[in-house]
């Protein structure tokens, strides 16, 4: 039964994987990298107000709710050693939307402000730099592409 679940999950993952991609043009790559690094660096502060202009209002509100929940439990999601490995534009493009497949690496762990520095350092040391892939959906609003969704289920 476990093997069947693993097989089904892997099959579903292949179905979710993007089929047609193309390299990003220089302007789109620069815009994406700027948004990616700014949003990822703002995340540990539990406040996305500084990067709200990079996201649609709905997406910013949704992400801020997640961070508010962390804050209630005195948690901070620490993100370190952030590096983009590759980016690709998913095809077909939709009008006023761009889906960008990003592969990156990051050290991702939680600290708790109620814990000692030693405990939080142990959490940091236990976290590895890991590679991940996501699809970032940008929506054109008032002449500016803004992040409307991030699909982390790849």
C-alpha positions as CSV (number, residue, x, y, z in Angstrom):
1,X,0.0,0.0,0.0
2,X,2.8,2.4,0.8
3,X,4.5,1.7,-2.5
4,X,1.2,2.5,-4.3
5,X,0.9,5.8,-2.5
6,X,4.5,6.7,-3.4
7,X,3.9,5.7,-7.0
8,X,0.7,7.7,-7.2
9,X,2.5,10.7,-5.6
10,X,5.4,10.5,-8.1
11,X,3.0,10.1,-11.0
12,X,1.1,13.2,-9.8
13,X,4.3,15.1,-9.5
14,X,5.2,14.3,-13.1
15,X,1.8,15.6,-14.2
16,X,2.3,18.8,-12.2
17,X,5.8,19.4,-13.6
18,X,5.8,22.0,-16.3
19,X,6.3,20.7,-19.8
20,X,7.1,23.7,-22.0
21,X,9.5,26.4,-20.9
22,X,11.8,28.9,-22.4
23,X,14.6,31.1,-21.0
24,X,13.7,34.5,-19.5
25,X,14.6,37.6,-21.4
26,X,17.0,40.0,-19.6
27,X,14.3,42.4,-18.4
28,X,12.0,39.7,-17.0
29,X,14.9,37.9,-15.4
30,X,16.0,41.1,-13.6
31,X,12.5,41.9,-12.5
32,X,12.0,38.4,-11.2
33,X,15.3,38.3,-9.3
34,X,14.5,41.6,-7.7
35,X,11.1,40.5,-6.5
36,X,12.4,37.0,-5.5
37,X,15.2,38.3,-3.3
38,X,13.3,41.2,-1.8
39,X,10.3,39.0,-0.8
40,X,12.5,36.2,0.5
41,X,14.6,38.7,2.6
42,X,11.5,40.4,4.0
43,X,9.9,37.1,5.2
44,X,12.0,36.6,8.4
45,X,10.8,40.0,9.7
46,X,7.2,38.8,9.8
47,X,6.2,42.0,8.0
48,X,5.7,42.3,4.2
49,X,4.7,45.9,4.2
50,X,8.0,47.0,2.7
51,X,7.5,44.7,-0.3
52,X,3.7,45.1,-0.7
53,X,4.2,46.9,-4.0
54,X,5.7,43.7,-5.4
55,X,2.6,41.6,-4.7
56,X,-1.1,41.8,-5.5
57,X,-3.1,43.0,-2.5
58,X,-4.8,39.6,-2.2
59,X,-1.6,37.7,-2.2
60,X,0.1,40.1,0.2
61,X,-2.8,39.8,2.6
62,X,-2.7,36.0,2.4
63,X,1.0,35.9,3.1
64,X,0.8,38.4,5.9
65,X,-1.8,36.2,7.6
66,X,0.7,33.3,7.6
67,X,3.3,35.6,9.1
68,X,0.9,36.9,11.7
69,X,0.2,33.3,12.8
70,X,4.0,32.8,13.2
71,X,4.2,36.0,15.3
72,X,1.4,34.8,17.6
73,X,3.5,31.8,18.4
74,X,6.7,33.9,18.7
75,X,8.2,32.2,15.7
76,X,10.4,33.7,13.0
77,X,11.0,31.8,9.7
78,X,14.7,32.3,9.0
79,X,15.9,32.2,5.4
80,X,19.6,32.2,4.7
81,X,22.0,31.5,1.9
82,X,19.3,32.3,-0.7
83,X,20.5,31.7,-4.3
84,X,18.7,31.3,-7.6
85,X,19.9,28.3,-9.5
86,X,17.7,28.7,-12.7
87,X,14.6,30.4,-14.0
88,X,12.4,29.6,-16.9
89,X,9.2,31.1,-18.4
90,X,6.3,28.6,-18.6
91,X,4.4,28.3,-21.8
92,X,1.8,29.0,-22.9
93,X,1.8,32.5,-21.6
94,X,-1.6,33.8,-20.5
95,X,-2.7,37.4,-21.2
96,X,-1.4,39.7,-18.4
97,X,0.1,36.8,-16.5
98,X,3.6,35.2,-16.4
99,X,4.4,31.9,-14.7
100,X,8.1,31.6,-13.9
101,X,9.6,28.3,-12.7
102,X,12.4,29.0,-10.3
103,X,14.9,26.5,-8.9
104,X,16.8,27.9,-5.9
105,X,18.5,26.9,-2.8
106,X,18.0,28.1,0.8
107,X,18.6,27.3,4.4
108,X,15.1,27.5,6.0
109,X,14.5,27.1,9.7
110,X,12.4,28.6,12.6
111,X,13.6,30.5,15.6
112,X,11.5,31.1,18.7
113,X,12.0,34.4,20.6
114,X,11.1,32.6,23.8
115,X,14.0,30.2,23.4
116,X,17.6,30.9,24.3
117,X,20.2,31.9,21.7
118,X,21.8,28.4,22.2
119,X,18.6,26.6,21.2
120,X,18.0,28.9,18.2
121,X,21.6,28.3,17.1
122,X,21.1,24.6,17.4
123,X,18.1,24.9,15.1
124,X,20.2,26.8,12.6
125,X,23.0,24.3,12.7
126,X,20.5,21.4,12.2
127,X,19.1,23.0,9.0
128,X,20.7,22.2,5.7
129,X,20.8,24.3,2.6
130,X,18.2,22.7,0.3
131,X,17.3,23.0,-3.3
132,X,13.6,23.6,-4.2
133,X,11.4,24.5,-7.2
134,X,8.4,26.8,-7.2
135,X,6.2,28.5,-9.8
136,X,5.8,32.2,-9.3
137,X,2.8,33.7,-11.0
138,X,3.0,37.4,-11.9
139,X,-0.1,39.4,-12.8
140,X,0.1,42.7,-14.7
141,X,-1.7,45.4,-12.7
142,X,-1.5,49.1,-13.7
143,X,1.5,48.4,-15.9
144,X,3.5,46.5,-13.3
145,X,3.9,42.8,-12.9
146,X,3.1,41.7,-9.3
147,X,3.4,38.3,-7.6
148,X,-0.1,36.9,-7.5
149,X,0.7,33.3,-6.4
150,X,3.5,31.0,-5.5
151,X,3.0,27.3,-6.2
152,X,5.3,25.3,-3.8
153,X,3.9,21.9,-4.5
154,X,6.4,20.8,-7.1
